[in-house]
Amino acid sequence: MKRVDDFRLKFGKQELVPIMVGGMGVDISTAELALEAARLGGVGHISDAMIKTVADRRFNTKFVKNKLQQYKFNVANTDKSVVQFNLGEVAEATRMHVASTMEAKRGSGLVFVNCMEKLTMNAPKETLRVRLQAALDAGIDGITLAAGLHLGSFALIEDHPRFRDAKLGIIVSSLRALQLFLRKSARTNRLPDYVVVEGPLAGGHLGFGADWAQYDLATIVAEIQTWLRAEQLDIPLIPAGGIFTGSDATAFLESGAAAVQVATRFTVAKECGLPEDVQQEYFKASEEQIEVNQVSPTGYPMRMLSNSPAIGSGIRPNCEAYGYLLDASGSCSYITAYNREVAANPGVKRVSVMEKTCLCTHMRNFDCWTCGHYTYRLKDTTHRLDDGSYQLLSAEHIFHDYQFSTGNQIALPERAPA
Ligand SMILES: Cc1cc2nc3c(=O)[nH]c(=O)nc-3n(C[C@H](O)[C@H](O)[C@H](O)COP(=O)(O)O)c2cc1C
């Protein structure tokens, strides 16, 4: 019986364990988690989502405080178009996060950064260019373009000296999205080094509409595979979304996938950035609690636990401090929803906003518990302790379980001493 370790992800002459730990913003896929994946010979992801917050946490910088200070005069104003990111600071924060991660890298694997286009930051093109270029400057092994079609992203970095040497990939959820990306990027004369095909069971934002449940990852992967073959394009495909056991992964590798991208299993690793009380919520979750809703202001459906404190919270928009979802004209659909509730409830101190959530603030505070569909199975991957809590796992244990397990088995960790 085959297992994941019988396969290798090949980038030119380089051979890797075909396990990619997916990017999870905001700092849920920490540098520590990505570095473990790389040490074990696979690929780990950091994320540049809310990079100033991440830098402040890691390096004690004051990026967020200084931005708030600069725009404090605007806090009560409903028009946020004045709130701009300082591009030099975005570059500096990105370089710090990436460079210190790359300096700490050990082993034969790689560390990539997940870059979401939907973080429009009140100047979509300019801020994305700076984020991508700064990551390349700081020596990242590769960039995974996520949450968006990225039709112009290759062009933003085509003049960078590392454009052809860094690994560049994109996440798509349909053949059509891939075709569009390839057509629009053709002018740069460079194919992606890999394509992550993300199905409807993934965590975070989904590249599907409300009819997500009609789709199936294996079918989408097969469709893309057939088209690539017909076009004689040799691009490694990496399925993602709902791959919960080593056997799930092996089935994809046997049918021609180059690797798998996984995330949910790692949300309960010690190295993951989620606070431990939130990790316990992931362990405790029942299937009924996993929902796909429309509360993200990005416009994409998002999967999360239905008891996430972010749902229904009516906090004042925090764009002066954050503002990562402000579009090119300084709007965010949470601001619109919030203002409508405030106007409809005069005199009420704390309104509840059900329609949208302030994703920046709640991701920053780990109050939006985004998760993959199979989060309810996490309890089966560990021991329940005497106090009723679940034992956290090491990233190494989870990685090795994917790498070596067979027969749909999930290896439990050694029980922690009482
Ligand atoms: C908690 C969590 C946060 C995530 N955040 C992001 C993100 O910021 N950007 C992104 O492209 N994908 C994100 N994802 C998707 C993963 O990178 C990955 O592709 C997917 O979840 C894999 O499916 P699995 O979780 O079933 O293994 C997230 C997933 C989880 C579970």
The ligand as an SDF file (V2000), in Angstrom:
LIG
                    3D

 31 33  0  0  0  0  0  0  0  0999 V2000
   -7.6290   28.6960   10.0210 C   0  0  0  0  0  0  0  0  0  0  0  0
   -7.4120   28.7930    8.5380 C   0  0  0  0  0  0  0  0  0  0  0  0
   -7.0270   29.9970    7.9750 C   0  0  0  0  0  0  0  0  0  0  0  0
   -6.7830   30.0870    6.6010 C   0  0  0  0  0  0  0  0  0  0  0  0
   -6.3460   31.2770    6.0720 N   0  0  0  0  0  0  0  0  0  0  0  0
   -6.0190   31.3490    4.7670 C   0  0  0  0  0  0  0  0  0  0  0  0
   -5.4340   32.5390    4.2480 C   0  0  0  0  0  0  0  0  0  0  0  0
   -5.1900   33.4970    4.9520 O   0  0  0  0  0  0  0  0  0  0  0  0
   -5.1300   32.5560    2.9170 N   0  0  0  0  0  0  0  0  0  0  0  0
   -5.3640   31.4680    2.1020 C   0  0  0  0  0  0  0  0  0  0  0  0
   -5.0590   31.5260    0.9050 O   0  0  0  0  0  0  0  0  0  0  0  0
   -5.8820   30.3210    2.5880 N   0  0  0  0  0  0  0  0  0  0  0  0
   -6.2040   30.2490    3.8870 C   0  0  0  0  0  0  0  0  0  0  0  0
   -6.6800   29.0640    4.4000 N   0  0  0  0  0  0  0  0  0  0  0  0
   -6.7850   27.8890    3.4900 C   0  0  0  0  0  0  0  0  0  0  0  0
   -5.5680   26.9580    3.6570 C   0  0  0  0  0  0  0  0  0  0  0  0
   -4.3820   27.5880    3.3220 O   0  0  0  0  0  0  0  0  0  0  0  0
   -5.7020   25.6560    2.8800 C   0  0  0  0  0  0  0  0  0  0  0  0
   -5.6050   25.8330    1.4870 O   0  0  0  0  0  0  0  0  0  0  0  0
   -6.9740   24.8480    3.1290 C   0  0  0  0  0  0  0  0  0  0  0  0
   -7.5550   25.1240    4.3650 O   0  0  0  0  0  0  0  0  0  0  0  0
   -6.6390   23.3700    3.0330 C   0  0  0  0  0  0  0  0  0  0  0  0
   -7.7230   22.5710    3.4100 O   0  0  0  0  0  0  0  0  0  0  0  0
   -7.8050   21.8450    4.8500 P   0  0  0  0  0  0  0  0  0  0  0  0
   -7.8590   22.9610    5.8470 O   0  0  0  0  0  0  0  0  0  0  0  0
   -9.0590   21.0610    4.7640 O   0  0  0  0  0  0  0  0  0  0  0  0
   -6.5760   21.0020    5.0130 O   0  0  0  0  0  0  0  0  0  0  0  0
   -6.9440   28.9480    5.7780 C   0  0  0  0  0  0  0  0  0  0  0  0
   -7.3320   27.7350    6.3570 C   0  0  0  0  0  0  0  0  0  0  0  0
   -7.5630   27.6440    7.7130 C   0  0  0  0  0  0  0  0  0  0  0  0
   -7.9640   26.3290    8.3020 C   0  0  0  0  0  0  0  0  0  0  0  0
  1  2  1  0
  2  3  1  0
  2 30  2  0
  3  4  2  0
  4  5  1  0
  4 28  1  0
  5  6  2  0
  6  7  1  0
  6 13  1  0
  7  8  2  0
  7  9  1  0
  9 10  1  0
 10 11  2  0
 10 12  1  0
 12 13  2  0
 13 14  1  0
 14 15  1  0
 14 28  1  0
 15 16  1  0
 16 17  1  0
 16 18  1  0
 18 19  1  0
 18 20  1  0
 20 21  1  0
 20 22  1  0
 22 23  1  0
 23 24  1  0
 24 25  2  0
 24 26  1  0
 24 27  1  0
 28 29  2  0
 29 30  1  0
 30 31  1  0
M  END
$$$$
